[in-house]
Amino acid sequence: MNGNRVVTIGREYGSGGRIIGRKLAEKLGVPFYDRELIKMIAVESGIAEELIKKAELIRESSLIYDAYDVNCRMPIAERIYNTEKRLIEDMVSKGPCVIVGRCADYILKNNRNCLKVFVFAPFEDRVRRVTEEYKPDTKDVKSYIKRFDKDRAAYYDYFTTDKWGDKNHYHMTLNSNIGIDVCVEVIKAAYDNWNGDMRI
């Protein structure tokens, strides 16, 4: 890997991690990748965007993990992940960026210039944010959030040898309850001032 600095952000659902990532990228003046990756994976792999989205909902998409791509002779989910991995490595080789989710912290674990962050928040704060900002089509928001977290953890654990959310695999974990903008400034300070090899 070259010397381009990159920030990866893992996050609990409803913690505001995606918002933090977008604001951070704007402040740093670098590309931001989150949902954009789904479109890129679809173009690269030829797999429908909806199927790629469902791949992260492992408990609801077991058929994706059992189904084989006859052209590549591998499970479709594995093809999605391999494409995701190639794209992330390629993006980082081209310049600094901020990447949210997509196992990016694990994919870039050997990159000495990758700052790995995990964002969490008190459960009630997440319930409020999801209810007010995301407006999910469900009356049981608490169960909805718990399911999302379980799905993200399952996807991460399926494709990596690390554990999703484990503080030992991140340079910093931030409680977004201190404020979205405060989190952005904390990460930016680390980005601007780190020295040496950042591999964990």
JORA-V121600 format. One record per residue. N is the residue number from 1. RES is the residue in one small letter. SS is DSSP state (H for helix, E for strand, L for the rest). PHI is phi in whole degrees, -180 to 180 (none if undefined). NEAR is the number of other C-alpha atoms within 12 Angstrom. Layout:
n/res/ss/phi/near
N/RES/SS/PHI/NEAR
N/RES/SS/PHI/NEAR
This chain:
n/res/ss/phi/near
1/m/L/none/23
2/n/L/-90/19
3/g/L/-89/19
4/n/L/-67/24
5/r/L/-80/37
6/v/E/-138/46
7/v/E/-117/48
8/t/E/-108/47
9/i/E/-128/48
10/g/E/-91/45
11/r/E/-161/43
12/e/L/-73/39
13/y/L/-66/41
14/g/L/86/39
15/s/L/-82/39
16/g/L/91/38
17/g/H/-60/39
18/r/H/-66/34
19/i/H/-65/31
20/i/H/-61/41
21/g/H/-61/43
22/r/H/-65/31
23/k/H/-66/28
24/l/H/-63/37
25/a/H/-60/31
26/e/H/-63/19
27/k/H/-66/22
28/l/H/-82/25
29/g/L/71/16
30/v/L/-124/25
31/p/E/-63/27
32/f/E/-120/33
33/y/E/-125/36
34/d/L/-146/32
35/r/L/-68/22
36/e/H/-59/24
37/l/H/-64/33
38/i/H/-62/32
39/k/H/-64/24
40/m/H/-65/26
41/i/H/-65/32
42/a/H/-62/24
43/v/H/-65/18
44/e/H/-70/22
45/s/H/-98/29
46/g/L/82/21
47/i/L/-91/28
48/a/L/-60/19
49/e/H/-57/22
50/e/H/-63/19
51/l/H/-68/28
52/i/H/-66/35
53/k/H/-62/29
54/k/H/-71/26
55/a/H/-61/37
56/e/L/-80/36
57/l/L/-95/28
58/i/H/-56/29
59/r/H/-73/21
60/e/H/-100/20
61/s/L/-132/22
62/s/H/-59/22
63/l/H/-63/18
64/i/H/-65/29
65/y/H/-81/28
66/d/H/-93/16
67/a/L/-73/19
68/y/E/-107/18
69/d/E/-85/20
70/v/L/-65/10
71/n/L/-73/12
72/c/L/-102/16
73/r/L/57/13
74/m/E/-149/18
75/p/E/-57/21
76/i/H/-59/30
77/a/H/-61/35
78/e/H/-69/28
79/r/H/-65/31
80/i/H/-61/41
81/y/H/-64/37
82/n/H/-62/24
83/t/H/-67/28
84/e/H/-57/39
85/k/H/-62/30
86/r/H/-62/23
87/l/H/-65/30
88/i/H/-63/40
89/e/H/-63/30
90/d/H/-69/20
91/m/H/-62/28
92/v/H/-68/34
93/s/H/-69/21
94/k/H/-91/18
95/g/L/165/23
96/p/L/-62/30
97/c/E/-166/37
98/v/E/-120/47
99/i/E/-123/47
100/v/E/-104/40
101/g/L/67/41
102/r/L/58/43
103/c/L/57/41
104/a/H/-62/44
105/d/H/-62/44
106/y/H/-75/37
107/i/H/-58/31
108/l/L/-103/40
109/k/L/-62/29
110/n/L/-97/19
111/n/L/-87/29
112/r/L/-71/24
113/n/L/-114/34
114/c/E/-112/42
115/l/E/-95/44
116/k/E/-105/44
117/v/E/-126/45
118/f/E/-127/40
119/v/E/-109/42
120/f/E/-132/35
121/a/L/-163/28
122/p/L/-55/20
123/f/H/-58/23
124/e/H/-64/19
125/d/H/-65/26
126/r/H/-69/33
127/v/H/-60/28
128/r/H/-63/23
129/r/H/-64/28
130/v/H/-63/30
131/t/H/-66/22
132/e/H/-82/14
133/e/H/-101/15
134/y/H/-90/19
135/k/L/49/17
136/p/L/-68/20
137/d/L/-85/11
138/t/L/-157/13
139/k/L/-92/13
140/d/L/-103/15
141/v/H/-65/26
142/k/H/-63/23
143/s/H/-66/18
144/y/H/-61/24
145/i/H/-66/30
146/k/H/-61/21
147/r/H/-65/22
148/f/H/-61/28
149/d/H/-62/29
150/k/H/-64/25
151/d/H/-66/27
152/r/H/-64/32
153/a/H/-63/31
154/a/H/-65/27
155/y/H/-63/35
156/y/H/-63/31
157/d/H/-68/21
158/y/H/-68/25
159/f/H/-103/29
160/t/L/-128/23
161/t/L/-102/18
162/d/L/-99/23
163/k/L/-114/23
164/w/L/-58/35
165/g/L/83/33
166/d/L/-70/25
167/k/H/-59/20
168/n/H/-70/16
169/h/H/-103/30
170/y/L/-128/31
171/h/L/-75/30
172/m/E/-152/28
173/t/E/-118/28
174/l/E/-124/34
175/n/E/-87/29
176/s/H/-67/35
177/n/H/-64/24
178/i/H/-74/19
179/g/L/120/21
180/i/H/-58/27
181/d/H/-68/23
182/v/H/-65/18
183/c/H/-59/34
184/v/H/-59/34
185/e/H/-67/24
186/v/H/-64/24
187/i/H/-66/37
188/k/H/-62/29
189/a/H/-62/17
190/a/H/-66/25
191/y/H/-62/32
192/d/H/-74/18
193/n/H/-117/14
194/w/L/-71/20
195/n/L/-133/16
196/g/L/84/15
197/d/L/-79/16
198/m/L/-95/27
199/r/L/-66/22
200/i/L/-94/22
